[in-house]
Each structure stands twice: as C-alpha cells, then as structure tokens.
C-alpha cells in the first residue's frame, strides 16, 4: 500500500475530498543543489493536489489523515495510461505501413502517420472508457486508512489557517 498524508477538505457522502502536497523526489537526493531538475522543482514549488478518497474512518473536515492506494492498481493504471495508447499507435502505424505498401508502393509515410495518429486516438478513447469503468466500480479508489497523530502532522502551505487544531 502506498501511503501519503493529506488533509480532509470536504465530505461527500461516503467519500472525502482530500488535499495533499505534491512532493518531488529531489528533496531526498544528495545532488539536488547542482541538478537542473531540482531547480525546476523549486521554481514550480509544492502544489496542493485534491482527490476523492473512500472515507471508511469517518474523517471530518480539516482532519489530517493517511490515504493509501494499492500498488498493484497503481501499476495497472500506469500501464493503461502509458503503454496501451503507445502500443495501439505502433500497431496501427505498422498496419498503415503495410496498407500503404500494397496501395502505393514505396510512398507510405502519409499513410503510416495517419494510421499512427488514429491508433493513438483509439488508445486515448479506450483509456477514457477504461478509467470511467474503474471509477464506477470503485476498484482503484484511494482510501483513508487512519487519522494522523498530532506529533507527525505536516504543514500545508496553501492555507495555513486550516492547519490549526479546532
């Protein structure tokens, strides 16, 4: 289970809208002072990200919680988002190349490019339907695992007023 601290922003039935700080891996790297990626990370800063999580612990607004998502679903989602559209693009490009050779001989670039673009579009359409189906089934939804003890809480930089205990 991949875990992250977050703050509950709103409650929506059995779900909670939580906000977490986007982190960079550069923070733990020993070479971050001389690295271009670290400089870019510092320029854009740590932005807050909001997402919907299953609220099984009955967390309330402004509470800090630990959210988690299963590693297997994260890997499946990454595969779906990156590999499937790319594979469809390459497959359709190869099919377009074969069709172009049969129809026009050696001048197949246009057909190959068109088929590749159609394959990539088909991959994105498939990805949209796949993610919509997952969202409706609630299979890969982040969930609130537990409340955060006061001594291990993090500060949220967007709205410091929400960090205080009430």
Backbone as JSON, one array per atom type, in Angstrom:
{
  "sequence": "XXXXXXXXXXXXXXXXXXXXXXXXXXXXXXXXXXXXXXXXXXXXXXXXXXXXXXXXXXXXXXXXXXXXXXXXXXXXXXXXXXXXXXXXXXXXXXXXXXXXXXXXXXXXXXXXXXXXXXXXXXXXXXXXXXXXXXXXXXXXXXXXXXXXXXXXXXXXXXXXXXXXXX",
  "N": [[0.85, -1.17, 0.0], [0.67, 2.14, -0.91], [1.27, 5.04, 0.82], [0.24, 8.31, 1.96], [0.24, 11.49, 3.56], [-2.59, 13.58, 4.14], [-5.03, 16.25, 4.06], [-8.37, 16.56, 5.05], [-10.73, 18.12, 3.07], [-13.38, 18.36, 2.3], [-16.52, 16.65, 2.76], [-18.25, 14.16, 1.04], [-20.77, 12.35, 1.08], [-20.02, 8.97, 1.26], [-17.45, 9.51, 0.67], [-14.42, 11.45, 0.85], [-13.07, 14.59, 0.11], [-9.81, 15.12, -0.29], [-6.74, 16.85, 0.38], [-3.43, 16.99, -0.63], [0.1, 17.58, -0.45], [2.04, 17.99, -3.3], [4.95, 16.23, -3.9], [8.46, 16.26, -4.57], [10.93, 14.03, -5.76], [13.39, 15.03, -5.54], [13.86, 16.18, -3.08], [14.99, 14.34, -1.36], [17.39, 13.71, -2.47], [20.94, 13.68, -2.7], [22.34, 15.23, -4.5], [20.88, 17.42, -5.19], [21.4, 20.19, -5.2], [22.95, 20.88, -7.4], [21.53, 20.13, -9.6], [19.53, 20.24, -12.53], [16.87, 19.44, -12.63], [16.07, 19.64, -9.97], [16.15, 22.39, -9.66], [14.09, 23.22, -11.37], [11.98, 22.0, -10.02], [11.98, 23.49, -7.65], [11.23, 25.99, -8.62], [8.58, 25.61, -9.51], [7.46, 24.76, -7.18], [5.79, 23.27, -4.29], [2.87, 22.11, -4.96], [-0.59, 21.91, -4.07], [-2.63, 19.02, -4.27], [-5.82, 17.84, -5.02], [-7.98, 15.15, -4.32], [-10.42, 12.51, -4.53], [-11.32, 10.35, -1.93], [-12.13, 7.19, -0.47], [-14.01, 7.23, 2.45], [-13.66, 5.52, 5.02], [-13.08, 5.74, 7.67], [-14.59, 7.64, 8.85], [-13.65, 10.31, 8.79], [-13.34, 13.83, 9.45], [-13.87, 17.22, 8.24], [-10.95, 19.21, 7.86], [-9.33, 17.49, 9.33], [-6.25, 15.75, 9.61], [-5.14, 13.05, 7.73], [-4.11, 9.7, 6.78], [-3.82, 8.62, 3.57], [-4.23, 5.95, 1.21], [-3.24, 3.84, -1.54], [-3.47, 0.87, -3.42], [-0.57, -0.81, -4.52], [-0.6, -2.53, -6.73], [-2.81, -1.67, -8.23], [-1.91, 0.86, -8.89], [0.24, 0.26, -10.57], [-1.13, -1.1, -12.64], [-2.75, 0.98, -13.54], [-0.81, 2.79, -14.44], [0.31, 1.3, -16.5], [-1.93, 1.12, -18.19], [-2.31, 3.83, -18.81], [0.06, 4.68, -20.07], [1.31, 2.62, -21.67], [-0.65, 1.19, -23.23], [-1.96, 3.12, -25.09], [0.37, 3.8, -26.53], [1.22, 1.32, -27.6], [-1.01, 0.73, -29.23], [-0.77, 2.84, -31.04], [1.69, 2.21, -32.31], [1.09, -0.32, -33.37], [-1.03, 0.29, -35.15], [0.38, 2.01, -36.82], [2.15, 0.23, -38.04], [0.33, -1.4, -39.39], [-0.78, 0.53, -41.07], [1.49, 1.11, -42.59], [1.84, -1.34, -43.95], [-0.54, -1.41, -45.46], [-0.18, 0.91, -46.96], [2.08, 0.2, -48.52], [1.02, -1.81, -50.1], [-0.9, -0.37, -51.55], [0.36, 1.98, -52.63], [3.01, 1.45, -53.13], [6.24, 2.46, -52.54], [5.88, 4.96, -51.31], [4.82, 5.57, -48.43], [4.71, 7.11, -46.15], [2.77, 9.06, -45.43], [0.42, 7.53, -45.08], [1.27, 5.88, -43.01], [1.74, 7.72, -40.92], [-0.85, 8.79, -40.62], [-2.28, 6.48, -39.85], [-0.93, 5.89, -37.47], [-1.63, 8.12, -35.9], [-4.39, 7.73, -35.74], [-4.4, 5.31, -34.35], [-3.27, 6.15, -31.9], [-5.24, 7.95, -31.07], [-7.35, 6.14, -30.79], [-6.32, 4.66, -28.68], [-6.39, 6.57, -26.61], [-9.16, 6.99, -26.45], [-9.97, 4.43, -25.64], [-8.66, 4.39, -23.16], [-10.02, 6.42, -21.78], [-12.61, 5.29, -21.54], [-11.96, 3.0, -20.08], [-10.97, 4.07, -17.64], [-13.27, 5.4, -16.79], [-14.97, 3.24, -16.35], [-13.58, 1.95, -14.25], [-13.8, 3.94, -12.28], [-16.56, 3.92, -11.81], [-16.87, 1.42, -10.68], [-15.4, 1.62, -8.37], [-12.89, 0.4, -7.83], [-10.14, 1.07, -7.8], [-9.82, 3.19, -6.11], [-8.42, 5.71, -4.05], [-8.1, 5.43, -0.46], [-9.03, 6.45, 2.85], [-6.95, 5.64, 5.42], [-6.25, 5.97, 8.15], [-6.31, 8.29, 10.96], [-3.98, 11.0, 11.48], [-1.53, 11.14, 13.98], [-1.0, 13.91, 16.22], [1.71, 14.65, 16.6], [3.06, 13.94, 14.29], [2.18, 15.42, 12.16], [1.93, 17.2, 9.03], [2.7, 20.39, 7.59], [0.52, 22.28, 5.65], [1.01, 24.28, 2.91], [-0.64, 25.89, 1.35], [-2.95, 27.02, 2.64], [-2.53, 28.26, 5.52], [-4.23, 28.69, 7.68], [-5.89, 26.52, 7.9], [-4.4, 24.63, 9.15], [-4.46, 24.73, 11.87], [-5.47, 23.41, 15.06], [-8.78, 22.64, 16.0]],
  "CA": [[0.0, 0.0, 0.0], [1.39, 3.4, -0.96], [0.59, 5.94, 1.76], [0.57, 9.73, 1.93], [-0.57, 12.31, 4.47], [-3.47, 14.52, 3.47], [-5.99, 16.96, 4.91], [-9.74, 16.46, 4.54], [-11.23, 19.43, 2.68], [-14.85, 18.29, 2.25], [-17.11, 15.32, 2.85], [-19.28, 13.95, 0.01], [-21.34, 11.02, 1.32], [-19.02, 8.01, 1.73], [-16.15, 9.94, 0.17], [-13.86, 12.69, 1.37], [-12.17, 15.3, -0.78], [-8.59, 15.34, 0.49], [-5.71, 17.66, -0.26], [-2.09, 16.58, -0.24], [1.15, 18.35, -1.08], [2.82, 17.28, -4.31], [6.35, 16.18, -3.49], [9.46, 15.93, -5.57], [11.94, 13.11, -5.25], [14.62, 15.8, -5.37], [14.03, 16.56, -1.69], [15.82, 13.36, -0.65], [18.58, 13.43, -3.26], [22.11, 14.4, -2.21], [22.89, 16.05, -5.57], [19.83, 18.34, -5.62], [21.86, 21.58, -5.33], [23.54, 21.1, -8.7], [20.74, 19.42, -10.6], [18.54, 21.06, -13.22], [15.53, 19.0, -12.26], [15.79, 20.21, -8.65], [15.88, 23.82, -9.86], [12.73, 23.32, -11.92], [11.08, 21.62, -8.93], [11.89, 24.62, -6.72], [10.5, 27.08, -9.28], [7.15, 25.31, -9.52], [7.05, 24.61, -5.79], [4.99, 22.13, -3.87], [1.47, 22.46, -5.16], [-1.57, 21.01, -3.46], [-3.41, 18.19, -5.18], [-7.04, 17.37, -4.38], [-8.56, 13.95, -4.9], [-11.53, 11.9, -3.79], [-10.91, 9.1, -1.28], [-13.17, 6.5, 0.28], [-13.91, 7.65, 3.85], [-14.09, 4.42, 5.88], [-12.76, 6.05, 9.06], [-15.45, 8.76, 9.23], [-12.84, 11.51, 9.0], [-14.09, 15.08, 9.34], [-13.19, 18.32, 7.56], [-9.74, 19.76, 8.48], [-8.52, 16.47, 9.98], [-5.17, 15.19, 8.81], [-5.31, 11.6, 7.63], [-3.21, 8.98, 5.89], [-4.55, 7.97, 2.48], [-3.43, 4.9, 0.59], [-3.71, 3.17, -2.75], [-2.8, -0.41, -3.62], [0.5, -0.73, -5.53], [-0.98, -3.27, -7.94], [-3.67, -0.81, -9.05], [-1.08, 1.94, -9.41], [0.97, -0.29, -11.72], [-2.09, -1.34, -13.72], [-3.14, 2.28, -14.07], [0.33, 3.33, -15.2], [0.38, 0.52, -17.75], [-3.05, 1.53, -19.04], [-2.17, 5.22, -19.25], [1.24, 4.92, -20.9], [1.69, 1.58, -22.62], [-1.71, 0.8, -24.17], [-2.04, 4.03, -26.23], [1.6, 3.71, -27.32], [1.18, 0.07, -28.37], [-2.01, 0.88, -30.3], [-0.21, 3.73, -32.05], [2.7, 1.46, -33.08], [0.4, -1.37, -34.12], [-1.74, 0.91, -36.28], [1.39, 2.52, -37.76], [2.64, -0.91, -38.82], [-0.75, -1.79, -40.31], [-0.83, 1.58, -42.09], [2.65, 0.92, -43.47], [1.56, -2.48, -44.84], [-1.59, -1.0, -46.41], [0.43, 1.87, -47.88], [2.96, -0.51, -49.46], [0.16, -2.52, -51.08], [-1.63, 0.57, -52.4], [1.16, 2.99, -53.33], [4.41, 1.05, -53.29], [7.23, 2.93, -51.57], [5.47, 6.23, -50.69], [3.86, 5.17, -47.4], [4.84, 7.92, -44.93], [1.49, 9.69, -45.11], [-0.49, 6.5, -44.57], [1.81, 5.43, -41.72], [1.49, 8.78, -39.94], [-2.29, 8.85, -40.39], [-2.67, 5.29, -39.08], [-0.38, 6.04, -36.12], [-2.46, 9.1, -35.19], [-5.66, 7.08, -35.46], [-4.15, 4.34, -33.29], [-3.09, 6.88, -30.65], [-6.58, 8.44, -30.69], [-8.1, 4.97, -30.31], [-5.78, 4.35, -27.36], [-6.92, 7.54, -25.64], [-10.59, 6.7, -26.28], [-10.03, 3.24, -24.8], [-8.24, 4.78, -21.81], [-11.11, 7.17, -21.16], [-13.66, 4.33, -21.17], [-11.4, 2.13, -19.04], [-10.95, 4.8, -16.36], [-14.66, 5.64, -16.39], [-15.45, 1.96, -15.82], [-12.95, 1.77, -12.94], [-14.38, 4.9, -11.35], [-17.91, 3.48, -11.46], [-16.78, 0.22, -9.84], [-14.64, 1.97, -7.16], [-11.87, -0.61, -7.56], [-8.79, 1.6, -7.57], [-10.03, 4.46, -5.43], [-7.66, 5.89, -2.8], [-8.96, 5.37, 0.72], [-8.47, 6.97, 4.09], [-6.55, 4.49, 6.23], [-6.27, 6.31, 9.58], [-6.0, 9.68, 11.32], [-2.57, 11.24, 11.75], [-1.28, 11.67, 15.32], [-0.62, 15.32, 16.17], [3.16, 14.86, 16.56], [3.62, 13.64, 12.96], [1.42, 16.14, 11.13], [2.68, 18.05, 8.12], [2.13, 21.71, 7.36], [0.06, 22.53, 4.29], [1.44, 25.64, 2.61], [-1.65, 26.67, 0.64], [-3.85, 27.76, 3.51], [-2.06, 27.94, 6.86], [-5.31, 28.75, 8.65], [-6.51, 25.21, 8.03], [-3.51, 23.73, 9.87], [-4.64, 24.84, 13.32], [-6.39, 22.47, 15.69], [-10.0, 23.31, 16.45]],
  "C": [[0.9, 1.24, 0.0], [0.6, 4.4, -0.13], [1.11, 7.37, 1.64], [-0.31, 10.47, 2.93], [-1.38, 13.31, 3.66], [-4.36, 15.2, 4.5], [-7.36, 16.86, 4.25], [-10.26, 17.87, 4.29], [-12.75, 19.46, 2.71], [-15.29, 16.84, 2.35], [-18.24, 15.25, 1.83], [-19.83, 12.54, 0.17], [-20.31, 10.09, 1.93], [-17.61, 8.36, 1.3], [-15.72, 11.23, 0.86], [-12.98, 13.3, 0.28], [-10.96, 15.66, 0.06], [-7.58, 16.12, -0.33], [-4.36, 17.21, 0.27], [-1.08, 17.43, -0.99], [1.9, 17.49, -2.09], [4.29, 17.36, -3.91], [7.23, 15.84, -4.67], [10.44, 14.94, -4.96], [13.26, 13.82, -5.03], [14.89, 16.14, -3.91], [14.94, 15.6, -0.94], [17.12, 13.05, -1.37], [19.76, 14.27, -2.76], [22.7, 15.34, -3.25], [21.94, 17.19, -5.96], [20.29, 19.78, -5.79], [22.4, 21.87, -6.73], [22.76, 20.49, -9.85], [19.7, 20.34, -11.23], [17.12, 20.71, -12.85], [15.13, 19.58, -10.91], [15.46, 21.69, -8.77], [14.47, 24.02, -10.4], [11.7, 23.0, -10.84], [10.89, 22.77, -7.94], [11.1, 25.77, -7.32], [9.0, 26.83, -9.22], [6.6, 25.04, -8.13], [6.25, 23.35, -5.54], [3.53, 22.53, -3.95], [0.57, 21.43, -4.49], [-2.34, 20.27, -4.55], [-4.63, 17.72, -4.41], [-7.53, 16.12, -5.1], [-9.62, 13.38, -3.97], [-11.07, 10.56, -3.23], [-12.1, 8.51, -0.53], [-12.95, 6.79, 1.76], [-14.46, 6.55, 4.75], [-13.86, 4.71, 7.36], [-13.62, 7.18, 9.62], [-14.65, 10.0, 9.59], [-13.7, 12.75, 8.77], [-13.23, 16.15, 8.67], [-12.09, 18.88, 8.45], [-8.92, 18.74, 9.27], [-7.4, 16.05, 9.03], [-5.25, 13.67, 8.9], [-4.2, 11.02, 6.77], [-4.1, 8.31, 4.84], [-3.64, 6.94, 1.85], [-4.07, 4.37, -0.67], [-2.85, 1.92, -2.95], [-1.77, -0.29, -4.75], [0.11, -1.41, -6.83], [-1.86, -2.41, -8.84], [-2.89, 0.37, -9.62], [-0.29, 1.47, -10.64], [0.05, -0.55, -12.91], [-2.52, -0.03, -14.37], [-2.05, 2.92, -14.89], [0.47, 2.61, -16.53], [-0.72, 0.97, -18.71], [-2.82, 2.92, -19.62], [-1.02, 5.41, -20.24], [1.44, 3.89, -22.0], [0.61, 1.28, -23.65], [-1.85, 1.8, -25.33], [-0.8, 3.97, -27.14], [1.61, 2.45, -28.19], [0.16, 0.15, -29.5], [-1.49, 1.79, -31.41], [0.8, 2.98, -32.93], [2.07, 0.37, -33.93], [-0.31, -0.79, -35.35], [-0.76, 1.51, -37.3], [1.92, 1.39, -38.64], [1.58, -1.37, -39.82], [-0.88, -0.76, -41.42], [0.32, 1.47, -43.08], [2.39, -0.22, -44.45], [0.5, -2.12, -45.88], [-1.01, -0.03, -47.43], [1.32, 1.22, -48.91], [2.12, -1.21, -50.52], [-0.51, -1.55, -52.05], [-0.72, 1.45, -53.24], [2.62, 2.6, -53.5], [5.28, 1.62, -52.18], [6.81, 4.2, -50.84], [4.4, 5.99, -49.62], [3.87, 6.06, -46.16], [3.51, 8.52, -44.49], [0.5, 8.71, -44.48], [-0.03, 6.01, -43.19], [1.52, 6.44, -40.63], [0.0, 8.86, -39.61], [-2.76, 7.66, -39.54], [-2.15, 5.38, -37.65], [-1.22, 7.02, -35.3], [-3.81, 8.51, -34.83], [-5.51, 6.05, -34.34], [-3.98, 5.02, -31.93], [-4.44, 7.42, -30.16], [-7.44, 7.29, -30.15], [-7.62, 4.56, -28.93], [-6.31, 5.28, -26.29], [-8.42, 7.34, -25.41], [-10.76, 5.47, -25.41], [-9.69, 3.59, -23.36], [-9.34, 5.54, -21.08], [-12.23, 6.24, -20.7], [-13.2, 3.42, -20.04], [-11.42, 2.84, -17.68], [-12.36, 5.12, -15.88], [-15.26, 4.38, -15.76], [-14.85, 1.69, -14.43], [-13.55, 2.7, -11.89], [-15.77, 4.47, -10.9], [-17.88, 2.27, -10.54], [-16.04, 0.47, -8.53], [-13.55, 0.96, -6.83], [-10.5, -0.03, -7.22], [-8.84, 2.98, -6.92], [-9.1, 4.57, -4.22], [-8.62, 5.85, -1.61], [-8.23, 5.94, 1.92], [-8.2, 5.78, 5.0], [-6.66, 4.76, 7.73], [-6.03, 7.8, 9.76], [-4.52, 9.79, 11.64], [-2.42, 11.75, 13.18], [-0.71, 13.09, 15.24], [0.88, 15.54, 16.06], [3.78, 14.58, 15.19], [2.89, 14.37, 11.84], [2.34, 16.99, 10.27], [1.97, 19.38, 7.99], [1.74, 21.83, 5.9], [0.29, 23.99, 4.0], [0.38, 26.49, 1.94], [-2.45, 27.57, 1.55], [-3.48, 27.47, 4.97], [-3.16, 27.97, 7.91], [-5.97, 27.41, 8.88], [-5.64, 24.23, 8.8], [-3.78, 23.74, 11.38], [-5.64, 23.79, 13.82], [-7.61, 23.22, 16.19], [-10.69, 22.49, 17.5]]
}
